[in-house]
Amino acid sequence: MKNLNNQEWKELTAKDTNALIIDVRTDDEVSEGVIPNAIHYDIFKPQEFMNAMNDMDPNKNYYVYCRAGSRSSQACQVMESLGLKNTFNLTGGYSNWDGETTMLG
């Protein structure tokens, strides 16, 4: 796992054609908005989260965020234990995000 600040995240996701952005927040948190192109998998729903991660392509680059950076860090560790080696954690999470946002859906 590599920790990224907002600027690094924006630069890498803008040019990474192999990127998948994953939001691991709760449904209520996601209703406030998401980073564009994010897919939502709530880490507090462990069975759903694990099932989704087991189906992921190990060759992709995973950009993961939560509200403040702690849950996404945990998610990256779980993902790496499942063989998803290219994980990136957004330091400070969505609450510190200063980039574009959208609504999921």
Secondary structure as UniProt FT lines:
FT   STRAND          2..4
FT   HELIX           6..15
FT   TURN            17..18
FT   STRAND          19..23
FT   HELIX           27..30
FT   TURN            31..32
FT   TURN            36..37
FT   STRAND          38..40
FT   TURN            43..44
FT   HELIX           46..54
FT   TURN            58..59
FT   STRAND          61..65
FT   HELIX           70..81
FT   TURN            82..83
FT   STRAND          87..90
FT   TURN            91..93
FT   HELIX           94..96
//
